[in-house]
Amino acid sequence: MDWMGDSQLEAILESDGESSEDGDTAMDEAILQERDEAQAKLSEFEQASQKLLAEMLALETEYEIERSCREQAEVYAAQVSQENKQLKRISLALMPMLDQLPGDLLDLASKVESTPDAGPEPLQQLRELQEKISTLLGEKKELSLQVQELQGETRALREQVEEEREERRSLQAALDRSQRALKTLKRMSQRVTQDYGNILQQLELEQDLRQHAEVFAHQMLVKQKEANRQSLILMRSADPSAQLLKALEEVAALTQMVEEAKQEHLEKVQGLEGQLKVRPQQEQLDAAQAALARAEEETHQLHQRLQEAEERNAALTEKIQHLEGKLAGAPVMEPKELEEAPAPPPPPPPPPPPLPPTDLSTPADPLLLIKQRKGVRKQMPGKPRVDDAKARAVDEMMARIKSGVVLRPARRDKMAVAQDPSTTANKRKSTAMELQGILDTMKKPSRKSSWRKKSVRISDNQLESILQRRRRMVDSSTAAQGFAPEATAEHRKESPEQGAVTPSQSSRALVHDRSL
């Protein structure tokens, strides 16, 4: 079938597209992994550089404090040494004159001597300042440690957020792949459903035509029996005349046309039987339905997991913003905003199944059609036909079988007859269940041609034996009645027509063949 080849070609193209998409996703994942490794190395370098900068700042502050203290101490020591030198010179100058000095100068000297006792106060202040500096440095170290801990926590939270983002991306990619697979499956199911509907419509059309043909053939059989009886009566009562010879020639021509029409109809019936045998089984349909249900359930689970990941991502974002608010005074931290992607829309529903065909009526008076065979054959090509396909098929079938073709009875399954019409309609409408079976039958060709050929050979042999037996019976009957040799020859000319148009024997043989 052409539609089977087209569907296989489209499936191959879609599989190639999916493989190229898988290759692109693998390359994207490799690039993302390399980027993550580079970002991890950069973060490690940043941490090490921040630690080195913090240590250098602490050392620089300590160095500045020690240098300032040393400079102040050197200045103070120089001042003290200068004052001591001045005092020594004054004391050396005044030592010989100590007894001659008045009491005021002695009091002044005692005051001057008492002034050096105030020297330890700056040292005490210096010690206090050093203690304060040491305490401030300790507090600064503690604060820097706290800042580093908070930075580590924020870094861990950022890594967790990145992991959640990666998981979300992977879930989104899996969801996209499942949606693409579902879209492909639905597209293929729609095409297969359309093809199945066309085949089913054609099958119903052929069944209706078969029923009409059987009714028409039965009516024709009755009238042909009457004509045979009348011809036998005429042959017994009178000698053969020109009209009788002409009628016999016309009967021979009709017999040949009947055989040709019968052969064409047999080929059509065999083609329809082959199409019917390709239909899938119920187990395959159930398996396809179960696979479709599992795919829908997996899609629903992926939707739920994606929503949970979005909720966790939002909670982590709030926590990071809270921690960044705590570290607002630190120059290292800078808040970043997280982006959220919207959820994909749900897939569209499948289209409705096609409508069943309508019925037609059989034409009346088949004997007139037989008599006007040549006139109808000449007028049919000139008439324009505007009816639908079913009406044209009915006219074609009637034109083929109006010469006396007897068809085999339509085979009906007992289980199908016993079923309710509603259940059969539901089975016809459940195209999604029949998808897997039809696809499997596309891959597995049938091997029943030999049986069909064998059955056709058996039916041909049976028909030949029936015709020969009919000839012998006619010859024996004519010899017993004592007819002339010319009448016997005329009977022999008429006997093929009679054997070819005996519908009861040929239909019985064909029914027996179908039952085998």
N, C-alpha and C positions, 0 to 999 in steps of 0.2 A: 504493500500500500504506500501511496505517496506521502500521506500524512505521517506514517511511521518513520520514513526516512527523514522528513523535515524535522520532526520532533527529536530524533536522535542527533541530527546535526546541530540543532539549537542547544541540546543538552551538552554536547561536546564543546561548543563555543563557550557556554556558560561555565563549564568546568575549567576551561583554559583561563577565562577571566578570573575565576576564583583562585586558581593557582598563582596567577600573576599578582593578585591582591595579597595572597599569603606571603609571596616573596617580598613585596613592598613592606608589609607589616614586620617581617623578620629583619629587614634592613633598618627600619625605623626603630625597632627594639634594640638592635646593636648600637645604633647611634645614640639612643637615649642612655644606654648603659655606659658608653664611653663618656658622655657628658656628665653623668652622675659620678663616675670615678674622678674626673677632672675637678668637679665641684667639691668632692670630698678632700682631695689633695689641697685645693685652695683653702678650704676651711681649716685644715691642719696647719698650713703655713700661716694663716691669719692668727690662729691661736698662739703658735710659737712666737710670732712677731709681737703680738700683744703682751705676752709674758715678758719678753726681752725689753720691750719699751717700758713696762711697769717697773721692772728691776732697775733699769737705767735711770728712770725718774727718781726712784727712791735713793739710789746712790748719789745722784746729783744734788738732791735736797740735803742729804747728810753731809756731802762735801761742802756745800755752800754754808751750812750752819757751822761746821767745824772751822772753816776758813774765817768766817766772820768772828767767831769766838776767839780764834787765835790772834787775829788782827787786833781785836779789842784788848786782849790780854797783853799783847806786845806794847800797844800804846800806853796801857795803864802801867806796865812795868817800867817803860821809859820815863813816864812822868814821876813815878815813885823814886826811881834811881836819881833823877835830876833833883827832886826835892831833898832826897837824902844827902846828895853832894852839897847842896846849898846849906843845909842844916849843919853838916860837918864843918864847912868853912866858917860858918857863923860861930859854931861852938868852939872851934880852934882859935878864932879871933877873940872870943870873949873869955876864954879860960884864964889868962893872966889878970884880967880885970874883974874877975868874979867877986872878989872881996870888996872892991870899991863900988860896985854897982848898988844903986838904991833898992829898996824893997819892991817898988813897982816893977822894976825890970825882972826881979826874981819871980814875982807872980806871973809876969808875962812869960818868962822862960818855962815855968811849971805848966802854964797853959799850952805853950808850944810843944812841950814834951808830952802833954796829955793828948794832943791832936793825933799823933800817929796811932793811937788806939782805935780810931774810927776806920782803920784800913780794912778789917775783915768784913765790913758790911757789903761792899761791892762783890767780894768773892761769894758771899752768901747769896746775893742776888743772881750772880752768874750760875751758881749751882741750881738755884730754883729754876732759872730759865732753861738750863740743860735738862732738868727733870721734866719740865713742861714739854720741851721739844721731844724728848724721848717718849713721853706719854702720847703726844700728838702723832708721832711716827708710828707707834703701836696701833693707835686707833685707825690711822690711815691704812696700815697693812691689813687690819681686820676688815675695814670697809672694802679694800681692794679684793680681799679673798671672797667677801660676800658678793661683790660685783661679778667676780669670776664664776662663782657658783650659780648666780642668777643667769649669767650668760650661757653657762653650760646647760642649765635647764631649758632656757629658750632655744638653744641649738638642738637639744634633744626633741623638744616639741616641734621645731621646724622639720627635723628629720621625720618625725612621726607624721606630720602633715604631708610631707612629700611622699611617704609610703602610702598614706591614704589616697593621695592624688593618683599615684601609680596604680593602686588597686582599683580606683574609680575608672581610670582610663582603660585598664584591662577588662573591667566589667562592661564598660561602654562598647569596647571593641567586640567582646563576646556577644553582647546584645545586638550589635549591628550585623555580625555574621549570622546570628540566628534569624534576624529579620530578613536578611537577604535570602537565606535558605527557605524561609517561609514564603517569601514573595515568589521565588522560583518555583516552589512546590505548588503554590496556588495558580501561577500562570500555566504550568504544565497540566494541572488538574482541570483548569478551564478549557484548555485545548482538547484534552482527552475527553472531557465531558461533552464538548461540542461534537467531536467526532463520533462518540458513542451515541449521542442523540440522533445524529444523521443516520448511523447504521441501524439504530432501533426503529427510526421512522421508515427506512427502506424495508426492514424486515416486516413491519406491520403492513406496509403497502403490498409486499409480496404475499403475505398471508391472506389479506383481503382478496387479492387477485386470484389466489389459488381457490378460495371458497367460491368466488364467482365462476371460475372456470369449471369447478366440479358440478355446480348447479347447471351451468349451461351444457356441459358434456352429458349430464344425465338426461336433460330434455332432448338433446340431439340423439342420444342412444335410443330413447323410446320411439322417436319419429323415424330413425333409421331402421329399427326393427320392423315398423309398419311398412316402410318402403321395400324392405327385403321380402316381406311376406307377399306384398302386392306383385313384386317382380317375379317371385316364384310361381304365383298363380297365373300370371300372364304367360310365363314360359311353358307352363304345363298345358294351358288352354289353347295357345296359338303358336304358330311357327315363328321363328325369329324374323323380324322385319328390319327395315333400315333404321327406324327409330330406336329399336332395341339395341342394334349394333352401335348406334351413335351414343346411346345411354351407357353402354358398356365401356366404350372408349372414354367417355367423360368420367365414369367411375374409376377407371384405371388412372387417369390424370389426377383425379381427386385423391386417390390412394397415395400416389407419389408425393403430392403436396402435404398430405397428412403426415407421412413419414418424415419429411423435412421439418415440418413444424414441431413434431414430437421430439426429434433430435435436438432442435434448438431449445425447446422447453426443458428437456433433460439436462442440457448443459447449464441452463440458468438455475435449475433446482440444485444441481451439484455445487455451483458457486455459492448459493445461499447457505447450503448445509455446511460448507467449509467456513463461511463467516460465523455461523452459529457455533461451530465447535471451537472457535478461538476465544470464546467468552471466558472470563476468569472464574475461579471457584470462590466459595464463600469464605474458606479459611484465609486465602490471600487477601480478600477484602477486609476481613476482621483484622489481620496483621497490619494492613495499611492504615486502618482507622486508629489502631492502638499507637502506631508510630506518630501519627498526627497529634493525638492527644498528649503523648509524652513531649513532643516538641512544644506544644502550647504551655504545658506545665513548666518546662524548663524556662520558657520566656517569662512566665509569671514570677518564678523564683529569682531570675536575674533582675527583674524590676524591683522586687522587694529588697534584694541585696544592694542595689544602687541607691534606693531611698535611705537604707540604714547607713551606708557610707557617707551620703550627704549630711545626715544628721550628725554623725561623729565628726565630720569635717567642720561643721558649724560650731559644735561645742569646743573643739580644739582652737578654732579661730578666736572665739570669745576668751578662752584661757590665755592665749598669746597676747591679745590686746590688754588683758588685765595685768599680765606681767610686764608688758612694755610700759603701761602706765606707772607701775612701781619704779621702773628704771628710767623714768623721764629725765632725771637729773644727770644720768651717765651719758657721756658723749659718744659711746660706742654703739648703743642700741638705736635702731631706726625702725619704726613699725612698717609692716608690709600688709597689703590687703590681698585676701584670697578670692579667687574667681570661682564662680559656680556655673556649671553648664546645665541648661534645661533638659528635662527628660524627653525622649523621643515620642512622637505621636503613636497611637495604637494602629495596627494594620487594618486595611479596609475589609468589609465583609465580602464573601464570595457572591457571584451573580446567580440569579434564579435559573432552574433547569428549563429546557425548551418545552413547548406545548405539544400534546399528542395530535396526530392527524385525524381527519374526519372520515366518515364512511361514504360510500357511493352505492348506487343501485345497479343491478344487472340489466342488460338490454333484453327486450321481449322478442318473442317469435324467432328463434334461431334457425328454423327451417327456411324462412325467407332469405336470411343471410346466406345460407348454403346455396340456394338457387340463384341468387344475384351475386355470386362470387366474382365473376369476371367484371361486371359493371362496377362493383365496389372497388376492386383492385385498380381500375382505371381512374376512378373519381377521387380516390384518397390522396394522391400527390398534389392535386390541384386545389384542395380545400385548405384554407388557412386555419390553423388551430390556435386558439387563444385560451384554452383551459389550462389548468395547473398540471403538475407532473403526474399526479395520480390519475386524472382523467385521460391523459395521453397514454399512460401505461395500460389503462383498462381497454382503450380502443385498440391498442397494438395487440394485447392479449386476445381480444375477441377476433381480430383479423387473422391471427395465427391459428386459433383453434376452431374456427367456424367450419372446417372441413371434416370434423369428426374426431379430434384428438381427445383421448381419455386420460386424465391426469391421475397421479397417485394421491391418495387421501393425505391430508396434512397430518404430520405426526405431532401429537400433543403430549406433553408430560403429565402423568397422573398427579404428581405433586403440584404442578402449576395449575391444573384444573381445579384441584381441591382447595387451593388457596383463595382467600378473600380478595376481591378487586382492590380494596384499600391497601392490603399488604403488598400486592404487585405494584401499585402506583408508588408506594413508599420505596420499594426496592429500585424502581426505575429512577426515582429522584435522588437516591443516595449515591451520587456520582463520586463523592469523596472517598467512600468505602471501596469503590471499584478501581481506584487509581493504581494501586500496587499490582493488582492482578493483570490489568491491561498492559502496564509497563513490562511485567514479567513475560507475558505472551509475545510482546514485541521482540524480546531477546531470544525466546525459544520458538523456533519455527516448527510447524506441525509436520508429522511424517505419516500421513494417512492417505497419500495419493494412490499407493498400491492397492489398498483395500477398496478404494472407490473404483479403480480400473477393474479390479477383480469382480466387484459387484455388478459393474456395467456389463462385463463379459458374460457373467452368469445370467443376468436378465436377458441379454440378447440371445443366448443359447436357448433359454426357456421360451422366449417368444418364437424363435425359429421352429422349435419342436411343436409348439401349439399350432403354428400356421400349417406345418406339414400334416399334423393330425387332422386339422380342419379340412385340408385338401382331400385327404384320403376318405374322410367321411362324406364329403360332397360327391367325390367320384363314385363311391360305392352306392350312394343313394340314387344318383343319376343312372348308373348301370342297372340297378334293380328295377327302376321304373321303365326301362326300355326306350330311352330317348335316342334320337338319331346322333350320328357322330358330330354333326355340326352343333347340336344342342350341348353335347358333352364338352366340345371345345369352348363354347360360350360360357358354360359353367366354370370351366377351368380359368377362363379369363376373368370371370367375376369373382372366383374364390380368393385371389390375393386381396381384393378390396374388402371382402367380408372378413378375412382373417386379420387384416390390419385394423379394422374398425370395431372389432369385438372388444368392448371396454371391460367387460367383466373378467375375461381371462387375462388380458394384459394387466389390468389393475391388480388382480390377485397375485400375479407373478411379481409385480413390482413391490407390492406390500410384503410378500414373502422375502424378497431380497432385502428390503429395509429392515425387516425384523431380524434377519441374519446379521 
